[in-house]
Amino acid sequence: MTNTMPNDPNDSTLLTVHEVARRLRVDDTTVRRWITNVVLPAITLPHLGKRQGYRVRQSDLDKVLSSTTTTTQTDGSSSTLQVE
């Protein structure tokens, strides 16, 4: 199931799955899984091919990234909670 957000004139930057994956340094499949699992809101595009087309609003990506938390380990190193 995919979240489809209403049009917002102040939020016009739409990213492809590949652009999101490249920015986060993950595989396209990972981004598609986040969308399918409703971790990352996306707009579903009409399609005729093998794969469903999506667009992700830049503001939604920023919200998901800001909701990740960094924790400090007992050895002093830090780790970031993954969005999977």
Backbone as XML, in Angstrom:
<?xml version="1.0"?>
<chain id="A" units="angstrom">
  <residue number="1" name="MET">
    <atom name="N" x="0.853" y="-1.173" z="0.000"/>
    <atom name="CA" x="0.000" y="0.000" z="0.000"/>
    <atom name="C" x="0.898" y="1.234" z="0.000"/>
  </residue>
  <residue number="2" name="THR">
    <atom name="N" x="0.536" y="2.246" z="-0.760"/>
    <atom name="CA" x="1.345" y="3.443" z="-0.893"/>
    <atom name="C" x="0.542" y="4.662" z="-0.483"/>
  </residue>
  <residue number="3" name="ASN">
    <atom name="N" x="1.208" y="5.555" z="0.238"/>
    <atom name="CA" x="0.560" y="6.802" z="0.619"/>
    <atom name="C" x="0.575" y="7.743" z="-0.567"/>
  </residue>
  <residue number="4" name="THR">
    <atom name="N" x="-0.544" y="8.341" z="-0.880"/>
    <atom name="CA" x="-0.614" y="9.362" z="-1.901"/>
    <atom name="C" x="-1.062" y="10.644" z="-1.234"/>
  </residue>
  <residue number="5" name="MET">
    <atom name="N" x="-0.219" y="11.640" z="-1.332"/>
    <atom name="CA" x="-0.466" y="12.903" z="-0.656"/>
    <atom name="C" x="-1.151" y="13.862" z="-1.619"/>
  </residue>
  <residue number="6" name="PRO">
    <atom name="N" x="-1.993" y="14.771" z="-1.098"/>
    <atom name="CA" x="-2.626" y="15.762" z="-1.974"/>
    <atom name="C" x="-1.589" y="16.733" z="-2.526"/>
  </residue>
  <residue number="7" name="ASN">
    <atom name="N" x="-1.926" y="17.382" z="-3.643"/>
    <atom name="CA" x="-1.002" y="18.337" z="-4.245"/>
    <atom name="C" x="-0.786" y="19.522" z="-3.318"/>
  </residue>
  <residue number="8" name="ASP">
    <atom name="N" x="0.475" y="19.918" z="-3.157"/>
    <atom name="CA" x="0.851" y="21.054" z="-2.331"/>
    <atom name="C" x="1.717" y="21.969" z="-3.177"/>
  </residue>
  <residue number="9" name="PRO">
    <atom name="N" x="1.244" y="23.186" z="-3.490"/>
    <atom name="CA" x="2.006" y="24.077" z="-4.364"/>
    <atom name="C" x="3.357" y="24.472" z="-3.781"/>
  </residue>
  <residue number="10" name="ASN">
    <atom name="N" x="3.530" y="24.406" z="-2.462"/>
    <atom name="CA" x="4.802" y="24.763" z="-1.833"/>
    <atom name="C" x="5.786" y="23.607" z="-1.844"/>
  </residue>
  <residue number="11" name="ASP">
    <atom name="N" x="5.376" y="22.458" z="-2.327"/>
    <atom name="CA" x="6.192" y="21.252" z="-2.279"/>
    <atom name="C" x="6.247" y="20.623" z="-3.659"/>
  </residue>
  <residue number="12" name="SER">
    <atom name="N" x="7.027" y="21.222" z="-4.567"/>
    <atom name="CA" x="6.975" y="20.790" z="-5.959"/>
    <atom name="C" x="8.124" y="19.883" z="-6.378"/>
  </residue>
  <residue number="13" name="THR">
    <atom name="N" x="9.121" y="19.672" z="-5.524"/>
    <atom name="CA" x="10.250" y="18.850" z="-5.923"/>
    <atom name="C" x="9.915" y="17.377" z="-5.762"/>
  </residue>
  <residue number="14" name="LEU">
    <atom name="N" x="9.862" y="16.665" z="-6.889"/>
    <atom name="CA" x="9.586" y="15.238" z="-6.881"/>
    <atom name="C" x="10.845" y="14.494" z="-7.322"/>
  </residue>
  <residue number="15" name="LEU">
    <atom name="N" x="11.163" y="13.421" z="-6.612"/>
    <atom name="CA" x="12.356" y="12.634" z="-6.900"/>
    <atom name="C" x="11.953" y="11.251" z="-7.387"/>
  </residue>
  <residue number="16" name="THR">
    <atom name="N" x="12.726" y="10.696" z="-8.306"/>
    <atom name="CA" x="12.497" y="9.327" z="-8.742"/>
    <atom name="C" x="13.060" y="8.371" z="-7.701"/>
  </residue>
  <residue number="17" name="VAL">
    <atom name="N" x="12.703" y="7.101" z="-7.817"/>
    <atom name="CA" x="13.244" y="6.080" z="-6.920"/>
    <atom name="C" x="14.766" y="6.058" z="-7.034"/>
  </residue>
  <residue number="18" name="HIS">
    <atom name="N" x="15.262" y="6.148" z="-8.244"/>
    <atom name="CA" x="16.709" y="6.115" z="-8.458"/>
    <atom name="C" x="17.403" y="7.320" z="-7.812"/>
  </residue>
  <residue number="19" name="GLU">
    <atom name="N" x="16.802" y="8.502" z="-7.911"/>
    <atom name="CA" x="17.392" y="9.692" z="-7.285"/>
    <atom name="C" x="17.449" y="9.556" z="-5.773"/>
  </residue>
  <residue number="20" name="VAL">
    <atom name="N" x="16.373" y="9.039" z="-5.167"/>
    <atom name="CA" x="16.353" y="8.826" z="-3.715"/>
    <atom name="C" x="17.426" y="7.809" z="-3.341"/>
  </residue>
  <residue number="21" name="ALA">
    <atom name="N" x="17.501" y="6.717" z="-4.085"/>
    <atom name="CA" x="18.489" y="5.672" z="-3.800"/>
    <atom name="C" x="19.910" y="6.221" z="-3.896"/>
  </residue>
  <residue number="22" name="ARG">
    <atom name="N" x="20.168" y="7.006" z="-4.906"/>
    <atom name="CA" x="21.510" y="7.577" z="-5.087"/>
    <atom name="C" x="21.857" y="8.520" z="-3.943"/>
  </residue>
  <residue number="23" name="ARG">
    <atom name="N" x="20.903" y="9.334" z="-3.510"/>
    <atom name="CA" x="21.157" y="10.272" z="-2.403"/>
    <atom name="C" x="21.433" y="9.556" z="-1.093"/>
  </residue>
  <residue number="24" name="LEU">
    <atom name="N" x="20.749" y="8.418" z="-0.887"/>
    <atom name="CA" x="20.907" y="7.678" z="0.369"/>
    <atom name="C" x="21.947" y="6.571" z="0.268"/>
  </residue>
  <residue number="25" name="ARG">
    <atom name="N" x="22.503" y="6.398" z="-0.932"/>
    <atom name="CA" x="23.532" y="5.383" z="-1.171"/>
    <atom name="C" x="23.028" y="3.976" z="-0.849"/>
  </residue>
  <residue number="26" name="VAL">
    <atom name="N" x="21.822" y="3.703" z="-1.347"/>
    <atom name="CA" x="21.216" y="2.375" z="-1.223"/>
    <atom name="C" x="20.741" y="1.947" z="-2.608"/>
  </residue>
  <residue number="27" name="ASP">
    <atom name="N" x="20.320" y="0.710" z="-2.722"/>
    <atom name="CA" x="19.819" y="0.184" z="-3.980"/>
    <atom name="C" x="18.378" y="0.657" z="-4.223"/>
  </residue>
  <residue number="28" name="ASP">
    <atom name="N" x="18.006" y="0.747" z="-5.489"/>
    <atom name="CA" x="16.632" y="1.121" z="-5.850"/>
    <atom name="C" x="15.612" y="0.192" z="-5.194"/>
  </residue>
  <residue number="29" name="THR">
    <atom name="N" x="15.947" y="-1.093" z="-5.108"/>
    <atom name="CA" x="15.041" y="-2.077" z="-4.508"/>
    <atom name="C" x="14.740" y="-1.734" z="-3.051"/>
  </residue>
  <residue number="30" name="THR">
    <atom name="N" x="15.725" y="-1.223" z="-2.342"/>
    <atom name="CA" x="15.533" y="-0.832" z="-0.938"/>
    <atom name="C" x="14.528" y="0.306" z="-0.840"/>
  </residue>
  <residue number="31" name="VAL">
    <atom name="N" x="14.656" y="1.290" z="-1.715"/>
    <atom name="CA" x="13.721" y="2.423" z="-1.716"/>
    <atom name="C" x="12.314" y="1.928" z="-2.053"/>
  </residue>
  <residue number="32" name="ARG">
    <atom name="N" x="12.191" y="1.045" z="-3.026"/>
    <atom name="CA" x="10.880" y="0.489" z="-3.384"/>
    <atom name="C" x="10.270" y="-0.280" z="-2.209"/>
  </residue>
  <residue number="33" name="ARG">
    <atom name="N" x="11.107" y="-0.990" z="-1.453"/>
    <atom name="CA" x="10.615" y="-1.724" z="-0.283"/>
    <atom name="C" x="10.114" y="-0.741" z="0.780"/>
  </residue>
  <residue number="34" name="TRP">
    <atom name="N" x="10.849" y="0.348" z="1.001"/>
    <atom name="CA" x="10.405" y="1.365" z="1.968"/>
    <atom name="C" x="9.057" y="1.946" z="1.554"/>
  </residue>
  <residue number="35" name="ILE">
    <atom name="N" x="8.882" y="2.177" z="0.249"/>
    <atom name="CA" x="7.614" y="2.716" z="-0.253"/>
    <atom name="C" x="6.498" y="1.691" z="-0.054"/>
  </residue>
  <residue number="36" name="THR">
    <atom name="N" x="6.751" y="0.450" z="-0.424"/>
    <atom name="CA" x="5.746" y="-0.611" z="-0.283"/>
    <atom name="C" x="5.347" y="-0.818" z="1.175"/>
  </residue>
  <residue number="37" name="ASN">
    <atom name="N" x="6.320" y="-0.707" z="2.084"/>
    <atom name="CA" x="6.065" y="-0.894" z="3.521"/>
    <atom name="C" x="5.618" y="0.394" z="4.206"/>
  </residue>
  <residue number="38" name="VAL">
    <atom name="N" x="5.348" y="1.437" z="3.427"/>
    <atom name="CA" x="4.853" y="2.732" z="3.895"/>
    <atom name="C" x="5.799" y="3.365" z="4.919"/>
  </residue>
  <residue number="39" name="VAL">
    <atom name="N" x="7.091" y="3.124" z="4.744"/>
    <atom name="CA" x="8.101" y="3.808" z="5.549"/>
    <atom name="C" x="8.388" y="5.159" z="4.904"/>
  </residue>
  <residue number="40" name="LEU">
    <atom name="N" x="8.309" y="5.191" z="3.582"/>
    <atom name="CA" x="8.569" y="6.402" z="2.808"/>
    <atom name="C" x="7.337" y="6.700" z="1.955"/>
  </residue>
  <residue number="41" name="PRO">
    <atom name="N" x="6.642" y="7.810" z="2.232"/>
    <atom name="CA" x="5.462" y="8.161" z="1.425"/>
    <atom name="C" x="5.863" y="8.449" z="-0.027"/>
  </residue>
  <residue number="42" name="ALA">
    <atom name="N" x="5.018" y="8.044" z="-0.963"/>
    <atom name="CA" x="5.310" y="8.258" z="-2.379"/>
    <atom name="C" x="4.031" y="8.413" z="-3.170"/>
  </residue>
  <residue number="43" name="ILE">
    <atom name="N" x="4.171" y="9.013" z="-4.324"/>
    <atom name="CA" x="3.075" y="9.154" z="-5.275"/>
    <atom name="C" x="3.193" y="7.988" z="-6.255"/>
  </residue>
  <residue number="44" name="THR">
    <atom name="N" x="2.107" y="7.271" z="-6.451"/>
    <atom name="CA" x="2.087" y="6.149" z="-7.390"/>
    <atom name="C" x="1.692" y="6.661" z="-8.770"/>
  </residue>
  <residue number="45" name="LEU">
    <atom name="N" x="2.501" y="6.340" z="-9.759"/>
    <atom name="CA" x="2.231" y="6.754" z="-11.128"/>
    <atom name="C" x="1.525" y="5.631" z="-11.883"/>
  </residue>
  <residue number="46" name="PRO">
    <atom name="N" x="0.684" y="5.979" z="-12.851"/>
    <atom name="CA" x="0.084" y="4.944" z="-13.691"/>
    <atom name="C" x="1.195" y="4.281" z="-14.508"/>
  </residue>
  <residue number="47" name="HIS">
    <atom name="N" x="1.076" y="2.986" z="-14.727"/>
    <atom name="CA" x="2.139" y="2.281" z="-15.442"/>
    <atom name="C" x="1.590" y="1.142" z="-16.291"/>
  </residue>
  <residue number="48" name="LEU">
    <atom name="N" x="2.384" y="0.753" z="-17.256"/>
    <atom name="CA" x="2.057" y="-0.386" z="-18.095"/>
    <atom name="C" x="3.190" y="-1.407" z="-18.100"/>
  </residue>
  <residue number="49" name="GLY">
    <atom name="N" x="4.333" y="-1.042" z="-17.566"/>
    <atom name="CA" x="5.500" y="-1.907" z="-17.630"/>
    <atom name="C" x="5.611" y="-2.868" z="-16.466"/>
  </residue>
  <residue number="50" name="LYS">
    <atom name="N" x="6.817" y="-3.406" z="-16.299"/>
    <atom name="CA" x="7.085" y="-4.392" z="-15.262"/>
    <atom name="C" x="7.026" y="-3.798" z="-13.860"/>
  </residue>
  <residue number="51" name="ARG">
    <atom name="N" x="7.585" y="-2.624" z="-13.684"/>
    <atom name="CA" x="7.690" y="-2.029" z="-12.355"/>
    <atom name="C" x="6.732" y="-0.867" z="-12.181"/>
  </residue>
  <residue number="52" name="GLN">
    <atom name="N" x="6.238" y="-0.752" z="-10.970"/>
    <atom name="CA" x="5.389" y="0.383" z="-10.604"/>
    <atom name="C" x="6.260" y="1.635" z="-10.553"/>
  </residue>
  <residue number="53" name="GLY">
    <atom name="N" x="5.753" y="2.742" z="-11.055"/>
    <atom name="CA" x="6.469" y="4.005" z="-11.010"/>
    <atom name="C" x="6.064" y="4.803" z="-9.782"/>
  </residue>
  <residue number="54" name="TYR">
    <atom name="N" x="7.046" y="5.439" z="-9.147"/>
    <atom name="CA" x="6.802" y="6.250" z="-7.954"/>
    <atom name="C" x="7.553" y="7.565" z="-8.064"/>
  </residue>
  <residue number="55" name="ARG">
    <atom name="N" x="7.058" y="8.557" z="-7.341"/>
    <atom name="CA" x="7.787" y="9.800" z="-7.126"/>
    <atom name="C" x="7.706" y="10.112" z="-5.639"/>
  </residue>
  <residue number="56" name="VAL">
    <atom name="N" x="8.814" y="10.601" z="-5.100"/>
    <atom name="CA" x="8.905" y="10.914" z="-3.675"/>
    <atom name="C" x="9.119" y="12.415" z="-3.534"/>
  </residue>
  <residue number="57" name="ARG">
    <atom name="N" x="8.299" y="13.043" z="-2.710"/>
    <atom name="CA" x="8.478" y="14.472" z="-2.450"/>
    <atom name="C" x="9.738" y="14.681" z="-1.614"/>
  </residue>
  <residue number="58" name="GLN">
    <atom name="N" x="10.489" y="15.702" z="-1.969"/>
    <atom name="CA" x="11.701" y="16.025" z="-1.227"/>
    <atom name="C" x="11.392" y="16.253" z="0.251"/>
  </residue>
  <residue number="59" name="SER">
    <atom name="N" x="10.282" y="16.916" z="0.542"/>
    <atom name="CA" x="9.921" y="17.199" z="1.939"/>
    <atom name="C" x="9.618" y="15.911" z="2.709"/>
  </residue>
  <residue number="60" name="ASP">
    <atom name="N" x="9.008" y="14.910" z="2.048"/>
    <atom name="CA" x="8.750" y="13.626" z="2.710"/>
    <atom name="C" x="10.055" y="12.897" z="2.999"/>
  </residue>
  <residue number="61" name="LEU">
    <atom name="N" x="10.989" y="12.951" z="2.055"/>
    <atom name="CA" x="12.293" y="12.339" z="2.282"/>
    <atom name="C" x="13.002" y="13.018" z="3.452"/>
  </residue>
  <residue number="62" name="ASP">
    <atom name="N" x="12.928" y="14.348" z="3.500"/>
    <atom name="CA" x="13.551" y="15.090" z="4.602"/>
    <atom name="C" x="12.937" y="14.713" z="5.951"/>
  </residue>
  <residue number="63" name="LYS">
    <atom name="N" x="11.610" y="14.531" z="5.978"/>
    <atom name="CA" x="10.940" y="14.146" z="7.225"/>
    <atom name="C" x="11.393" y="12.770" z="7.697"/>
  </residue>
  <residue number="64" name="VAL">
    <atom name="N" x="11.481" y="11.820" z="6.771"/>
    <atom name="CA" x="11.916" y="10.468" z="7.128"/>
    <atom name="C" x="13.356" y="10.504" z="7.632"/>
  </residue>
  <residue number="65" name="LEU">
    <atom name="N" x="14.192" y="11.267" z="6.967"/>
    <atom name="CA" x="15.593" y="11.352" z="7.387"/>
    <atom name="C" x="15.740" y="12.034" z="8.736"/>
  </residue>
  <residue number="66" name="SER">
    <atom name="N" x="14.916" y="13.028" z="9.013"/>
    <atom name="CA" x="15.007" y="13.719" z="10.299"/>
    <atom name="C" x="14.447" y="12.876" z="11.441"/>
  </residue>
  <residue number="67" name="SER">
    <atom name="N" x="13.633" y="11.863" z="11.106"/>
    <atom name="CA" x="13.060" y="11.011" z="12.146"/>
    <atom name="C" x="13.995" y="9.877" z="12.550"/>
  </residue>
  <residue number="68" name="THR">
    <atom name="N" x="15.098" y="9.686" z="11.813"/>
    <atom name="CA" x="16.065" y="8.669" z="12.210"/>
    <atom name="C" x="16.836" y="9.187" z="13.413"/>
  </residue>
  <residue number="69" name="THR">
    <atom name="N" x="17.237" y="8.285" z="14.287"/>
    <atom name="CA" x="17.933" y="8.696" z="15.500"/>
    <atom name="C" x="19.345" y="8.144" z="15.527"/>
  </residue>
  <residue number="70" name="THR">
    <atom name="N" x="20.246" y="8.923" z="16.101"/>
    <atom name="CA" x="21.618" y="8.489" z="16.275"/>
    <atom name="C" x="21.821" y="8.173" z="17.744"/>
  </residue>
  <residue number="71" name="THR">
    <atom name="N" x="22.384" y="7.004" z="18.022"/>
    <atom name="CA" x="22.629" y="6.595" z="19.397"/>
    <atom name="C" x="24.116" y="6.407" z="19.614"/>
  </residue>
  <residue number="72" name="THR">
    <atom name="N" x="24.557" y="6.629" z="20.837"/>
    <atom name="CA" x="25.958" y="6.448" z="21.177"/>
    <atom name="C" x="26.134" y="5.087" z="21.834"/>
  </residue>
  <residue number="73" name="GLN">
    <atom name="N" x="27.072" y="4.317" z="21.322"/>
    <atom name="CA" x="27.365" y="2.996" z="21.855"/>
    <atom name="C" x="28.230" y="3.130" z="23.108"/>
  </residue>
  <residue number="74" name="THR">
    <atom name="N" x="28.322" y="2.053" z="23.871"/>
    <atom name="CA" x="29.140" y="2.074" z="25.087"/>
    <atom name="C" x="30.616" y="2.245" z="24.777"/>
  </residue>
  <residue number="75" name="ASP">
    <atom name="N" x="31.048" y="1.894" z="23.568"/>
    <atom name="CA" x="32.453" y="2.067" z="23.207"/>
    <atom name="C" x="32.741" y="3.458" z="22.635"/>
  </residue>
  <residue number="76" name="GLY">
    <atom name="N" x="31.744" y="4.335" z="22.649"/>
    <atom name="CA" x="31.927" y="5.708" z="22.182"/>
    <atom name="C" x="31.567" y="5.929" z="20.725"/>
  </residue>
  <residue number="77" name="SER">
    <atom name="N" x="31.365" y="4.868" z="19.970"/>
    <atom name="CA" x="30.988" y="5.033" z="18.572"/>
    <atom name="C" x="29.496" y="5.341" z="18.488"/>
  </residue>
  <residue number="78" name="SER">
    <atom name="N" x="29.073" y="5.831" z="17.337"/>
    <atom name="CA" x="27.656" y="6.134" z="17.164"/>
    <atom name="C" x="27.094" y="5.286" z="16.041"/>
  </residue>
  <residue number="79" name="SER">
    <atom name="N" x="25.801" y="5.030" z="16.108"/>
    <atom name="CA" x="25.128" y="4.296" z="15.040"/>
    <atom name="C" x="23.815" y="4.985" z="14.748"/>
  </residue>
  <residue number="80" name="THR">
    <atom name="N" x="23.378" y="4.874" z="13.501"/>
    <atom name="CA" x="22.128" y="5.499" z="13.089"/>
    <atom name="C" x="21.091" y="4.429" z="12.877"/>
  </residue>
  <residue number="81" name="LEU">
    <atom name="N" x="19.888" y="4.680" z="13.389"/>
    <atom name="CA" x="18.763" y="3.755" z="13.194"/>
    <atom name="C" x="18.416" y="3.740" z="11.721"/>
  </residue>
  <residue number="82" name="GLN">
    <atom name="N" x="18.441" y="2.578" z="11.111"/>
    <atom name="CA" x="18.151" y="2.434" z="9.684"/>
    <atom name="C" x="16.660" y="2.494" z="9.432"/>
  </residue>
  <residue number="83" name="VAL">
    <atom name="N" x="16.278" y="2.966" z="8.276"/>
    <atom name="CA" x="14.877" y="3.121" z="7.895"/>
    <atom name="C" x="14.410" y="1.879" z="7.158"/>
  </residue>
  <residue number="84" name="GLU">
    <atom name="N" x="14.582" y="0.697" z="7.703"/>
    <atom name="CA" x="14.122" y="-0.522" z="7.045"/>
    <atom name="C" x="13.185" y="-1.278" z="7.918"/>
  </residue>
</chain>
